[in-house]
Amino acid sequence: MGKVYRLSRWGMGNFMGQWLKVDSQLEERSRIREVSDKMILSLAGETKQ
């Protein structure tokens, strides 16, 4: 039982580390997407006029 608990704790720590890494990447991506969306919107606004 103790071994399983230790393994699952390590697995959770590993998983959380991976998740945090992915989370920060997603944050960067959403920031990039925001900027690109603004650029696309401004371009679309220019073409509409």
Secondary structure, 3 states (H helix, E strand, C coil): CHHHHHHHHHHHHHHHHHHHHHHHHHHHHHHHHHHHHHHHHHHHHHHHC
